[in-house]
């Protein structure tokens, strides 16, 4: 059965930029551009009638910028996905609060746009082109037993924020500022949590892949850190793990700038 193209609105107040993006989008049969809109008030007024699935959204616009529009869309139309486009990469960190499909800088590169569209397909159609993709199976159990100080503890995997080695102790940090001191070492915990999509990002840290918000580069790209969705802590990412985490994030449809 043929896969329906994604009903897409292009939102950009710069006509030359919009024309270039529109021309590029004609190369993707999986995209159906149902409207081009050059201002946010018109977009907000027309969304109820257009039945859109995807916005390709400029950030710098008059009246309301793209992040204000994204906030409105997330609240009123949570099923609409967003690809941000801008000429300024420094907007990236703020944009990820809205959990977009992707963030693309102008001038748009066709290969980069293709990757963004593939991610939109994963989220909206569970396909790449007309080819179904295999979803990673959910782990059967969400609870695990941990040998910790004070005896065995049963914990919900989803409550784990990250795991950290400090000195000789291994701390399992969970929601609510609670921490368990594990009697397992990091290698043992890595094996236990591997079916639950955890990743050893550093010799002293393990993180849940699905809770990664974005990866941040520091000091001119010489060091990296991971920003999680439910923690204000920055988790170090080893340089040798950079390519591996990029590949894993792509598999899960998580954005990597």
C-alpha positions in Angstrom: 0.0 0.0 0.0 1.4 3.4 -0.9 2.4 5.7 1.9 0.6 9.0 2.0 2.9 12.0 1.7 3.3 14.2 4.8 1.0 17.3 4.7 3.5 20.1 5.2 3.3 23.9 5.7 6.4 26.0 4.9 6.5 29.1 7.1 9.1 31.7 6.2 8.8 35.5 5.8 11.9 35.7 3.5 10.6 35.1 0.0 13.9 34.2 -1.6 14.7 31.7 1.1 11.2 30.2 0.9 11.4 29.9 -2.9 14.7 28.0 -2.5 13.3 25.7 0.2 10.1 25.1 -1.9 12.2 24.1 -4.9 14.2 21.7 -2.9 11.0 20.1 -1.3 9.7 19.3 -4.8 12.5 16.6 -4.9 10.8 14.7 -2.1 7.7 12.8 -3.1 7.2 12.0 0.6 6.4 15.6 1.2 3.1 17.4 0.2 3.4 21.1 0.7 -0.2 22.2 1.3 0.6 25.8 2.0 3.3 28.5 2.1 2.6 31.1 4.8 4.9 34.1 5.4 3.7 35.3 8.8 2.7 33.7 12.1 -0.8 35.3 12.6 -2.0 33.8 9.3 -0.5 30.4 10.2 -2.2 30.3 13.6 -5.6 31.3 12.0 -5.3 28.7 9.2 -4.1 25.7 11.2 -7.6 24.4 12.1 -8.5 24.1 8.4 -5.3 22.9 6.9 -4.9 19.5 8.8 -1.1 19.8 8.7 1.2 17.2 10.0 4.6 19.0 9.6 5.8 22.6 9.8 9.0 23.7 8.3 9.3 26.8 10.4 11.6 29.8 10.2 12.6 31.2 13.6 13.2 34.9 12.9 9.8 36.3 11.9 7.8 39.5 12.7 4.9 39.5 15.2 5.8 36.1 16.8 9.1 34.3 16.3 9.3 30.7 15.5 9.7 29.6 19.1 6.5 31.4 20.1 4.8 29.7 17.2 6.2 26.3 18.3 4.9 26.8 21.9 1.4 27.6 20.5 1.5 24.5 18.2 2.7 22.2 20.9 -0.2 23.2 23.2 -3.0 23.4 20.6 -1.8 20.9 18.0 0.5 18.4 19.7 0.3 15.9 16.7 2.0 18.4 14.4 5.8 17.9 14.1 8.2 20.8 13.5 11.5 21.2 11.6 13.1 24.5 12.6 15.1 26.5 9.9 17.2 29.5 10.7 20.3 31.3 9.6 21.7 31.3 13.1 22.8 28.1 14.8 22.9 29.6 18.3 19.1 29.2 18.5 19.5 25.4 18.6 19.6 24.9 22.4 16.4 26.9 23.0 14.6 25.2 20.2 15.1 21.7 21.7 12.7 22.7 24.5 10.0 22.2 21.9 11.2 18.7 20.9 11.3 19.4 17.1 12.0 16.8 14.5 15.2 18.6 13.6 17.0 22.0 13.4 18.5 23.1 10.1 20.6 26.1 9.4 20.3 28.2 6.2 21.3 28.0 3.5 19.7 24.6 3.6 21.7 21.6 2.4 19.7 19.0 0.4 21.3 16.1 2.2 20.7 17.7 5.6 17.0 18.3 4.6 16.7 14.7 3.5 17.8 13.4 6.9 15.3 15.7 8.6 12.5 14.4 6.4 13.5 10.9 7.1 13.2 11.6 10.8 9.8 13.2 10.3 8.8 10.0 8.5 10.0 7.8 11.4 7.8 9.8 13.8 4.7 10.3 11.5 4.7 7.2 9.3 7.2 4.8 10.8 8.8 4.6 7.3 11.7 5.8 5.2 10.2 6.6 1.8 7.8 3.6 1.2 9.9 1.2 3.3 8.7 0.4 6.8 11.3 0.5 9.5 11.5 -1.9 12.3 10.7 -0.3 15.6 12.9 -1.3 18.5 10.8 -3.5 20.8 9.9 -2.2 24.2 11.6 -4.0 27.0 9.3 -6.4 28.7 10.0 -5.3 32.2 10.3 -1.7 33.4 11.5 -2.7 36.8 14.9 -4.2 37.8 16.5 -5.4 41.0 19.6 -3.6 42.1 22.0 -4.8 44.8 22.6 -1.6 46.7 23.7 -0.5 50.1 21.0 -1.6 52.5 20.0 -4.6 50.4 18.3 -5.3 47.1 16.1 -2.5 45.8 13.4 -2.8 43.1 13.4 0.4 40.9 11.5 1.6 37.9 13.9 1.9 35.0 12.1 5.1 33.8 13.0 6.8 37.1 16.7 6.6 36.4 18.2 9.9 35.4 21.8 8.8 35.0 24.4 6.7 36.7 27.7 8.1 38.0 30.9 6.8 39.5 32.3 9.1 42.2 35.5 7.8 43.8 34.9 4.2 44.6 31.1 4.4 44.7 28.5 4.1 42.0 25.5 6.3 42.3 22.2 5.6 40.6 20.5 9.0 40.4 16.7 8.9 40.1 13.8 11.3 40.0 13.1 13.2 43.1 16.8 13.7 44.0 17.0 10.2 45.3 20.3 8.2 44.8 21.1 4.6 45.3 24.6 3.4 46.0 25.0 0.3 43.9 27.1 -2.7 44.8 27.4 -3.4 41.1 30.3 -1.8 39.1 29.6 0.3 36.0 30.3 -2.6 33.6 27.8 -4.8 35.4 25.2 -2.0 35.3 25.8 -1.4 31.7 25.0 -5.0 30.9 21.9 -5.0 33.1 20.5 -1.8 31.5 21.5 -2.4 27.9 18.0 -3.9 27.0 16.5 -0.7 28.4 18.4 1.6 26.0 21.1 2.9 28.3 24.5 4.1 27.0 27.9 4.3 28.5 28.9 7.8 27.4 32.0 8.2 29.6 34.2 6.0 31.8 32.2 7.3 34.8 28.7 7.8 33.4 25.7 5.8 32.0 22.7 7.7 30.6 19.2 6.7 29.2 19.2 7.4 25.5 15.6 8.4 25.3 16.1 11.1 28.0 18.8 12.9 26.0 17.7 16.4 25.0 20.8 17.3 22.9 24.6 17.0 22.8 26.5 20.2 23.4 30.0 21.0 22.3 32.4 23.0 24.5 35.7 24.8 24.0 35.5 25.0 20.2 34.3 21.4 19.8 37.2 19.9 21.8 34.9 18.5 24.5 31.3 17.4 24.6 28.5 17.1 27.2 25.0 15.6 27.2 21.9 17.6 28.3 19.1 15.4 29.7 15.4 16.2 29.7 14.8 15.7 33.4 18.1 16.9 35.0 20.0 20.2 35.0 23.3 18.4 35.2 25.6 18.3 32.3 26.9 14.8 31.7 30.4 14.5 30.1 30.6 12.7 26.8 34.0 11.1 25.9 35.4 12.2 22.5 35.8 8.6 21.5 32.0 8.1 22.1 31.0 11.1 20.0 30.4 9.2 16.7 28.7 6.3 18.4 26.2 8.5 20.3 25.4 10.4 17.1 24.5 7.1 15.4 22.4 5.9 18.3 20.5 9.2 18.6 19.7 9.0 14.9 18.3 5.5 15.3 15.9 6.8 18.0 14.9 9.9 16.0 16.6 12.2 18.6 18.2 15.3 17.1 21.9 15.9 16.9 23.1 19.4 15.9 
